Amino acid sequence: MQYIDDAEFQIAIDLDNGARITSITWRDMQFAVPYRGDPLTHGWYAMGPWAGRIRDGIMFGADGEEIQLPTNVVPPHAIHGYGFTSSWQEIGPGRSLLHLPKPYGGATIEQTIEVLDDAVRWSLEYDPGDCTLPAWLGMHPWFPRDLDRGGSAEIEFKAAKMLKRDEDGIPTGEYVPQPAGPWDDAFTEIQGVPAVIWEDCARIDVESDAAWWVVYNEDPEGVCIEPQTAPPDAQNLGISGEHYIEALFVFSEA
């Protein structure tokens, strides 16, 4: 475990459980959904070397070689990379490193989590080493629907474009205007700063230069705003993603 104990924040990071933030308290309020029996549905965790689903778990190498990725979490597709189910190595305060398995052997992901006044800065960096496979990164924070006080979580989010999903929940490549929620969708060209708001209690603004965002608010216990460098199934959509992502989670009273 890693711990960050600050005047405003107390953060617990479970290195053996995906280096995820399993607990983040601000002014004695808990802002991470607790364990619910599924590695996909709790805490705040890194997604890499891909974020979201990859159709049938098929990745293609630089020479066109077909590579099968693990599909055991949400068969028949691959999801969210290796980070959220792996054990990470501590390399400094709030810093951890993941050595990726084959077919990404030799590549690494470095995570840094730090507190800045009333904000938490979270960054991920992918180093391909000798690996030539496509890679993109994302962050998957699970915010609780309800705190000990105040209203239930509401999402403030606006984007110019959304990728349409098929029956498997995977983007088709077709762009559509942002519909009314609820969402489990990938967006680009966002407008303003996304936020989660608990009326009369707290607000978290999510500041990032990420080109893509996934928003999920179909769960009764939590909501997600996920900055990503590329959307789910990016390679099959002909989209490439950056190997670095950073987000600032700014906490304030609402």
C-alpha positions, -999 to +999 in steps of 0.1 A: +000+000+000+009+036-005-005+064+016-007+101+011-017+120+042-022+157+036-040+185+055-070+181+031-066+146+016-060+111+029-053+087+000-047+050+000-032+033-031-033-005-033-002-015-054-012-051-055-047-043-067-039-023-099-022+006-081-057+019-077-069+046-053-090+025-030-098+054-007-097+091-012-111+113+016-114+151+014-127+169+045-138+136+059-159+126+029-151+095+008-148+100-030-140+064-042-166+037-047-156+008-024-149-028-035-180-045-049-166-079-059-154-068-094-121-052-104-139-030-130-163-013-106-144+003-077-117+028-068-098+050-092-076+030-115-053+033-146-062+020-180-033+009-202-018+000-225-053+004-239-084+020-225-119+006-231-129-024-251-111-039-280-134-059-303-128-097-298-095-088-282-077-086-315-047-063-319-026-059-350+011-056-350+031-032-373+035-060-399-003-068-398+002-098-375-030-106-356-024-107-318-049-121-293-053-101-261-069-115-229-107-116-230-114-132-196-128-101-179-157-092-204-156-120-230-154-120-260-137-086-258-105-073-242-110-044-218-089-017-200-054-032-204-034-050-178-029-022-152-061-026-132-056-063-124-018-062-119+007-057-091+027-025-095+062-016-081+066+013-058+093+037-072+087+068-049+061+087-029+028+083-049+048+068-078+045+033-092+057+013-122+041-016-141+062-039-163+038-051-189+035-088-200+036-102-235+027-092-261+037-058-246+068-073-231+095-047-224+070-018-222+061+000-189+035+023-175+045+048-148+018+063-125+022+094-103-004+107-078+002+139-058-017+165-038-017+202-047-037+223-023-073+213-030-065+191-060-051+157-068-029+155-099-028+121-116-005+112-144+003+081-165+032+076-189+037+047-213+072+038-224+071+013-253+107+001-250+111-022-280+073-029-283+057-016-315+021-024-307-004+005-305-010+019-270-033+045-254-040+054-218-069+064-197-081+071-161-111+054-146-122+071-113-154+058-097-171+086-079-198+076-054-234+084-061-240+096-026-218+110+001-226+111+038-245+144+031-257+166+003-274+156-029-267+126-052-239+130-078-248+149-110-225+151-140-217+183-158-204+175-192-207+188-227-190+177-260-194+184-297-192+148-308-200+113-295-191+080-310-221+058-317-220+024-300-231-010-314-249-037-295-216-048-279-211-013-265-181-007-288-178+025-310-187+020-346-167+050-359-199+070-366-201+104-349-233+117-335-243+148-314-243+143-276-277+130-266-294+133-233-280+108-207-276+084-193-243+076-210-218+048-214-201+066-243-169+081-257-168+118-265-144+143-282-142+180-286-154+187-251-167+221-241-159+235-207-145+215-178-162+183-168-174+180-132-192+158-107-214+178-083-231+167-051-255+196-044-250+215-011-218+195-004-190+191-029-178+194-065-149+179-084-138+195-116-117+173-139-091+193-158-072+176-186-060+181-221-072+146-230-086+143-266-111+117-256-135+112-226-157+083-216-187+092-193-206+065-175-236+071-153-258+040-156-246+025-123-268+030-092-238+033-069-212+053-089-205+076-118-174+079-140-157+107-160-127+091-177-101+112-196-084+090-223-058+096-250-079+076-275-113+060-275-122+023-270-112+001-299-090+029-312-068+009-335-098-006-354-111+030-357-079+042-372-072+065-342-038+067-324-033+079-288-007+098-269+016+079-245+011+105-217-020+117-199-024+140-169-056+152-151-062+175-122-091+167-099-100+200-082-122+197-051-144+225-038-176+231-018-208+231-038 
